[in-house]
Amino acid sequence: MKNRKPLEYIENKYEDHGEIVIDHATGLMWQKSGSDHWISHEDGNKYIQGLNNENFAGYNDWRMPTIDELISLL
């Protein structure tokens, strides 16, 4: 994390790319919209497997975010 700018200096933290959003502060890519209801962890993993199988947004390495990655959205 050496030479990383503090968050308040990052302009346009999020960049909209249609189905996905790129977070320039973390370098993470997020699906813009997911399930509209709560799902189990098992069903979430199946959903992610489906995203990877269909090469969603041109990528096949989608995964569940960590707690710290989720907190970075706040």
N, C-alpha and C positions, 0 to 999 in steps of 0.2 A: 504494500500500500504506500510505498515511498513515492514522493512527488505527486500524490493525489490531492487535487484541490478540495478544500472544504465544500460541503454540499451547497452552502449559500452562494458560492461563486459559479456554480454550474448553471449555464443558461439553457433553457429548453430541456429540462431534465428528462421529460418523456417525449418520444417521437412516435407518432401514430403511423402505422404501416398497414392499415386496413384490418386484417384479422389479428394482428399482433401489435404490441406496444413495446418499444425499446426504452429501457431505463438507462440513460447515459451515466448516471451517478454510480450504478452498480455493475453495468455491463450486462444486465439480465434482460431477457426477452419474456414477455408475458402474453398469454392468450387474452385478447380483449374481452371476450365474454365466455363464460363457462356455463355450468349448470345453473338453472334458475331456482333450484331447491337443494336442500341438504342431501348429501349422499354419503354412504359409508366409505371408510378408508379403502376397503376392498373394491367397491364400485369405482372409486376415484382412480385406483390403479388400473382397472380395466379400461376406464375412459382414456387414461394417458396412453395405455398400450394401443388403443384404437387410433389416437392422434399420431403415434409413431408409425403404425402400420400404413396409415394413409399419407404419410409424409406431410403432415399439416404445416402449412406456410413454408414448405420447402425444407423442413427439418424433421429428423427422426430420432432426436435425442431429448425429447420432452420428459420431464420428471416432476415429482412433487417438490415444491419449494421447502427450504428449511424454515424454521421459526424466525431466524434472523432475517432471511430474505423476505418473509411476509411482513415483518416489522418495518423493513426499509420502505414499504409502500405508504406508511403513515406519515 
